[in-house]
Every structure is written in C-alpha cells, then in structure tokens.
Amino acid sequence: MARHVLCINKREHHNPHERIINIGGVDGGVRWKRSQQQAIADIEANSQAYYTSVNGKSVWVIVALHDGHKYIKTEADSTTSNNLLSLPECPA
C-alpha cells in the first residue's frame, strides 16, 4: 500500500536537493511522519511506496542522487519543479 504524502518539513538551504528533512500525511485519521533517510530506506527496500498529488495527478516519490547524496523527489511529470517542495509544512 502506498502512502499519500501531504506535507513536508524542510530546512532553509539553497540547494533543493538538501531541503526536505521529513515527509508526512494521514492514514486512517492518524498523522504519520518519516524522515527523508527513512523514506529513502523504505523506497529502496520496496517496503513502502510514497506518492503525492498535484493538480489532480498522482506522481510517485523516488530516490535520486546528486553529488553523491541521495534525496527524494517526485518522478518526472508535466512540471519542471519538484512537487514535494511545493507541499505545505507538516505540523510539529
């Protein structure tokens, strides 16, 4: 079962590949939050999939590599930006 990512937490950083620190959402009325490192491990182990919806279209969250560092982003779609970075901040 895939989890719908509804929010993120990001740190102030100029490099978009290093901004996201957590992703989160709601399953069955219960809020969940995973660190970027946990989400990467989930995706790489095929133990959990994540997706988000933008303009009514669902896109998968995938692991990417930039300058030797892994990070999460959405798969390519009709926008040029990372759809995750446009999500609202997760509550504390």
Secondary structure, 3 states (H helix, E strand, C coil): CEEECCEEEECCCCCHHHCEEEEEEEECCEEEEEEHHHHHHHHHCCCCEEEEEECCEEEEEEEEEECCEEEEEECCCCCCCCHHHHCCECCC
